[in-house]
Amino acid sequence: MGDPVMFDRAALRLTLGLVLIGTVGAAVVASGLDPITIVFWRSAIATLFLLVWCFATGILPDRTLTLRNLALGAVAGTSLVMSWAAFFGGIMLTSISTATILFHIQPFLILLISAAIWKERVSLNQTIWLAGAFAGVVLASGLSLSSGEVDPDWLLGIGITLGGAFFYAITAIAGKGLAGQRGEITTLCQTVVGIIVFAPFVDFSQDITLPSWGWVAMVGVLQTGVAWVLIYSAYPYVSTPVLAVLSFVNPLTAIMTDWLFFDHLLGWPQALGMVLIVIGTLGIKLDWRLVPAPRVSPPATPSANR
């Protein structure tokens, strides 16, 4: 059994890291910048922070870094920064709460993509949790009980956010091959890719105000660099059930900041949608069984000749 003090500290670090990430939407909105510009500078500032951190702590130079890991890191990094851009775009077209809730359907997309690529069997219990979660997506989108004409910008924001969740699922699947690599190195590879991918699309002549630079610096240093260092340092010491439960600190923080700073309060359909997504996610991650597994009869023992 692990050291309870070490576990408590790890859980605290994980919670703090997820709280920091949960406030990223507020910083994005407050910056007033477009998603491409934010993702580029987030990547650039986080890269500088992680380089300093990794050299200062001896993580770099990493002699275990291989060409295969760099290739996987490039794939994971490209899909990750695309998911960031889509998520930020979804926030600007809908709301922080709506985009964050919808973005958290990645576990179900990972399950479906894995089933399609590796022909992994989806059990009846997983199908039930999937169905409940996707019903939650419909409710959380804010479109389910809308009356009259649907706002096209809101609808576009929903689509962009779901696309971002898909890209994030690709990142997670590609990242499975990097399980033996330090998380800080993986994140550093991904932020470097973010610089390369978005540099051609950034208007460097754009006049960015000092307050906007402050918000972007916060996103890069606190909500990316510091947050992921805290999270990766906690992962080895936190059990899967605790990890599954604490993963919802992020969306709950986002919903609270959306309410406190922008006066956006979830309606009951969206709140119900979030509950369904949370239950579905926990059901899959913790392997909750609504339907008992079929019993397998033992093979008959042949009778001995007497």
N, C-alpha and C positions, 0 to 999 in steps of 0.2 A: 504493500500500500504506500502511496506517495506521501511526501511531507505535506501536511495540511496547511502549514504556513506558506510554503512555496505555491500550493494550489490557490490559496486566497490572494496572494500577490499577483499570480498569473491572471486570475479572473478579474482582478481590479485593472490590470494593464489592458486586458482585452476589452473590458467595458469602456475604459477611457478612450482607447483607440477607435472603437465603434461610435462613441459619442462625437468624437472629432469628425469622423467621416459623415455622420448624420447631419452635421451643420454645414456641409459643403454647399448645399442648395441655396442657403441663405446668403453665403458669400458670393456665389455666382450671380444671384439676382442683384445684390447690392453693388457689384462691380460695374454693372451696366454694359459689359462687353459682350461681344458675340461668342458663341460656343467655340468656334475654331481658334480664336485668339486666346481664350481662356485655357483651352486644352494645350496649346503650344507652350504658353508661359508656365502653366502648371507642370508640364513635362520638363521644361528647361530648369525651373527653380528647384523642383524635386530632384533632378539629376545632380545638380550642384550640392544639395544637401546630402544626398545619399553617398556621393563620392567622398565628401569630407567625413561622413560617419563611418563608411566602410574602411577607409584608410586609417582613421583614428582608432578604430576598434580592432584592426588587424584582419578584418574579413577580406580585404584586398591587400596584396594581389591574391587571387584565387587560382591556384594551380590545378584545381579539379575542373575548371571551366573548359568544356570541349566544344568542337564545332557543332556537334549534334545539339548540345544544350543551347548554343547561340542561335541555331536555326529554329528550335522550338520556341526559344524566347522571342524571336522575331515574329513568329506566327501569333503567339500569345499576346505580344506587345501591340501588334497591329490591331488585333480584334479588341484589345482592351481600350486603346485610345479612341477607336471608333465608337465603342460603347460609351465612353465619357462624353464625346461630342453629341451623341444621340440623346443621352440622358439630360445633358444641359439644355439641348434644344427642346426636349420634352417639357422640362421645367418652365421654360419661357413661354411655351404655347398652352400649357395647362396650369399646373400649380406644383409647388414643391411636394406637397402631400401626395397628390395623385400620381405624379411621375415616380416618386420613391416607392409607393405601394406596388405599382405595376412592374417596376424594375425588379422587384423581389420574386418574380416567377421563374428566375433562372434555374432553381433546382429541378423544376418540372421540365424545362427545356433541355437541361443536361440529360435527364432520364430519357426523354424522347429521342434526342440526337444519338445517345449511346445505343438505344434500341435499334435505330435505323442503321447506324454504321457497323456496330459489332453484333447485331442481331440478339442483343440481350433481351431476355424474356421479361415482359412487364406483367407482374402478378395481378390477380383480381383486386387485392387490397390496394396496390399502387394505383390501379385504374380508378378505384373509388376516390382516393385522395386527389388524384389528378382532376377528376370531374368536379369535385367540390372546389378545388383551387381555381379552376378556370371559370366556374360560376362566380367565384369571388372576383376574378379579373373583370368580368362583365359589370358587376356591381360597382367595383372600385373605379372603373373608367368614368363614371358619372353620366354615361349615355343610356343606361338601362331604363331609367324612369324619366328620361327627359321628355318634355312636351314641346311640340312645335318643331321648328327647323333646328337641326343640329348645327352648332358653330363649326364651320370647316376648319378653323385654326385649332380648335380643341381636338377635333377628330384627327387632324394631321399630327398633333402632339402625342396623342395616344399611339398612333402607328409608329412614330419615330421612337418613342420610349420602348415599345415592345421590340422594335428592331435592335435597340441598344441592349435589351436583356438577352436577345439572341446572340449578339456579338460577345457579351460577357460569358455566356455559356460556352462559346467556342474557346474563350480564354481559359476557362476552368478545365475543359477537356484537354487542351494542349498542355496546360500546366501540370497535368497528372504525370507526364513524362519527366517533370523537373522536381519530383518529390524529394530527391536526395540533395538538391541544391539549396543553399541558404536563401531564405525568402527575400532578404535585402538585395542579394545579387539579382534574383529574378525581377524584382521591382525596378532595379536600376536598368536592367536590359530593356524593360518595357518603357520606361520614361525616355530612354535614348531613342527608341523607335518612335515615340510620340513626337520628338523634335524633328526627326527625319521626315515623317509622314506629313506633318502639318506645316512645316517651314515654307513650302511653295505657295501656300494659300493664305499666309498671314500678311496683312497690310502693315509693314513696319513703319510707314509714314504716318500711321494713325496717331492722333494726339490722345494719349492716355493720361488722365488726370492723376494727381498724387493719391487721392483716396482710392481710386481704382487700382493703382499699383499696390496699395496696402492690402486690399482684398485679395488680389491675385497672389501676392506673397504669402498671405495666410493659407490660401488653397495649396500652394506648392510646398511650403515648409510644414505647417501644422497638420493640415487635412490630408496630406499625401505622405511626406517624408516621416514625420514624427508618428503619425497614426499607424503607418504600416510597420515601423520599427516596433512599436508597442504590441501590435497584433501578432507579428511573427515571433516575438520573444515569448509570447504567452501560449501559442499553439501547442508546443510539446507537453505542457503541464495541465492542459484543460481537457476533460473527458468529452466524448462525443455528445452525450445528452446536454451537458452544460453549454458546449459550443453551439448546439442547435437552438437552445433557448436564448442565449445571449446574442445570437445573430439578429434578433429583432430589436435590439437596442438602437441600431441604426435607423430603421424606419420610424420608430417611436420618437426618437430625437428629432427627425426631420418634420414629423407632424407637429410636434410641440413648437419648434422654431417657426414653422409656417403660421401657426396660430398666434404666437406671442409677437412676432415682428411684422407679419403681413396680414393679420386678422383673417386668415383663411381657416375656417373650421370645417371639418368633415361633416357631411350630411349622414343620416343614418344608413342609406344604401352603401356609401363608400366605407363607413365604419364596419358594416356587416361584411363587405367584400374583403376588407383587411383581415377580419377574424377568420374567414374561410381560408384565405391564403396562408395565414399563420398555422391553422390547424392542419391543413393539407401538407405544409412543409414539414411540420413536426411529425406527422403521420408517416411520411416517407423516410425522413432522416432517422427516426427512432424505431422504424419498422413496427408501427402499431398495426394490430390485426383486428379488423372488423369481422372478417370471414376466416374461420379456422382452416388451417391447412388440411387438405385431404389426407386421411389416414392411409398408409401403405401397408397392406397385409403382408406379414412375413411369409416367405416361401414355405410351402408345405414340406414337412420332413418325411421323407419316404420311410415306410414301415420296414423294419428289418425282417428278413426271412428267418423263421425259426425251424 
